[in-house]
Amino acid sequence: MGFEKPSLKGRALRLLAQREHSRAELQRKLAAHEESPGELARALDELQAKGFIDERRVIESVIHRRAARLGASRVRQELQAKGLPAEAVAQAVGELRGSEVERAREVWRKKFGRPPTDATERAKQMRFLAARGFGGEAIRRVVTGADDDLA
């Protein structure tokens, strides 16, 4: 008495129960399990029609999980990697840009907490923030303390 292998829809639901996935991600992860052409597309169409696959929720999920630690350009890369529509990604990233300096300052504060004492340390702090996808202007303002008097 062997176990029946899960259907494509079952596999997709199991993935969706763990976290939000875009249709493109599910397509990529489940393609190897498709037994007949079009079977996966039909299963994903059905899940999308029932609201189990929702691109807007995927974007909100990524922003909620990642925006506090990453800059807008890294969040954009993650959203693009999920195969989300370019205009939806651009809109979400545009909204993040407004809080870029505040988010960069918080990441910097947790990691370093004090201004650099020399050029080497300043470069290290700037590289750290750049690697997390923060923009050049935000990095400059945070590391040089350019707007500490405004905060």
N, C-alpha and C positions, 0 to 999 in steps of 0.2 A: 504494500500500500504506500506508494510514493506520493509526495506532495505535488499538487498541480502548480506549475510555475505561474507567477502572477501575470495578469494581463498588462498590456501597455498602459491602460488607464489606471490600473492598480499601482503600477510602478510610478507613474506620474503623480498620483495622489500621495504616495509615500514620500516622494521628494518634496511636494508642496507642503506636506505636514511639517517638514523640518524647517523650511524657510520659503519665502516667496521666490519663485523662479519665473523668468521670462519664457515666452514660447520658444524662442531660439535656443535657450539653455536646455529646455526639456527635449527639444528636437535633437540637440547634440548628444545629450546623455542617454537618450533612449533609442537612437537610430540603430544600434547594434542588435536590439531586441525585436525589431520589426520583422515579421515573417512574410508579409505580403505587401507589395507596393501600395501606398496610400493608407495603410492601416494606421500608422502613427498620426498622419495628418487628420484622419477622421476622429481619432481619440482626442487629439489636442483641440480640434474644432468643438467637440462636444464639451470638453472641460472649460473652454473659453466662453462658450455660449451660456454655461451655467455659472460663470463668474469665478471659477476656481483659478483661472489664469487672468491676471489683471496687471497690465504694464504700469499703470499709475501706482498700484500698491508696491510693485517691485522698486520703482524709483523712490517712493517714500521710505521703504525699508532700508535701502542702501544709504540714503541720506541720514536716516535716524541712527543707523549703526556706525557709519563712517565719518560723517561730517565733523564731529567733535575732534577727531584726531587727524583729519586729512584736509589738505587744501582743495580748492575747487577743481584744479586740473587733475588731481589723482581721482577725485570722485567721478569726474567726467570719464576718465579712462575706464573705471570699473563699470559705469553705466553702459558705455559703448561696447565693452566686452560682453555684456549680457544681450547684445543685439537689439537694444531698444531703439525706438524711432528717434532720429537725429533732432527733430524739433522739440520733442519732449525732454531730451537730455539737455539741449541748449537752454530751455526755459528753467529747468531745475538748477543748472549750474549758474545761470544768471542770478537766480534768487540767492544762491550761496555766496556770491561775490560780495554782497552787502555786509556780510558778517566775517569776511576773510581776516581782517586785522584782529578782531576780537578773538576769533578761533585760533589764529596763529599765536597770539599773545598767551593764551591759556596753555597751548601745547608747549611753548617755549618756557613758560613759568614752571610747569611740572618737571621739565627736563633740566633746566639750568637755574632758573630762579634769580639770577643776578646778571648784571651787564658784563660783557666781556672785558677783560683787563688789558688785552693786547690784540694785535691784528690777527694772530694765529687763532686765538679763541673766538674772535668775532667771525672769522671765516668758517670755523667749525660749526658755530651756532647757525650761521646762514645756510651752510650745506645741509644741516639737519632739517631745517624748515623747508628748504627747496626739495629735498628728497621726499617729503610728505606732500608735495604738490602745492605749496603756498606760492603765491605770486611774488615777484621781485619787490614791488612797492610795499606790500604787507610785511615782507621779511625785513626790508630796510627800516621801516617804521618801528617794528618790534625790537630788533636787535640794537638799533642806535637809540632807542627810547625817544624817537622824534616827537611822539605825541603823548608822552607820559603826563604832561601838564594838562592834557585834555581829558584824560581818563578819570 
